[in-house]
Amino acid sequence: MRISPLLFIDRRQEGLRTWIIAAGALDLDSAPVLADAFARELKGRGTADLHVDLSGVAFCDCVGLSALLTAAHDTRAAGRAFQAHSPVPAVLRLFGLTGTTDILLSRSLAPREAAAAG
């Protein structure tokens, strides 16, 4: 596992939800740490949906945003839901400026849920 002095990652399981809790700066140096955490969850956690608590992320650049978008895409492609939660205003502004708010913050249905709903 990579270690970044700028980003702290924790994990919590709540039933069928896996939570990744991130705190610190999400940037060029630390985004690989978050990407590694997402990759581990997708490889070894079965069908749990992935939720990301961003309330402790004070800064996010385009590399950090890319890590979140990749995780959202890969998680949904694996048939699981992905949702980011509680970004601070600066991070929420980045999402707004890049048009990624709905992709990251909306509870998107995983394909298995979409089929059941439709």
Stockholm file with secondary structure:
# STOCKHOLM 1.0

chainA/1-118         MRISPLLFIDRRQEGLRTWIIAAGALDLDSAPVLADAFARELKGRGTADLHVDLSGVAFCDCVGLSALLTAAHDTRAAGRAFQAHSPVPAVLRLFGLTGTTDILLSRSLAPREAAAAG
#=GR chainA/1-118 SS CCCBTTEEEEEEEETTEEEEEEEEEESTTTHHHHHHHHHHHHHHSTTCEEEEEEEEEEEECHHHHHHHHHHHHHHHHTTCCEEEECCCHHHHHHHHHHTCHHHHHSCCCCHHHHHHHC
#=GC SS_cons         CCCBTTEEEEEEEETTEEEEEEEEEESTTTHHHHHHHHHHHHHHSTTCEEEEEEEEEEEECHHHHHHHHHHHHHHHHTTCCEEEECCCHHHHHHHHHHTCHHHHHSCCCCHHHHHHHC
//
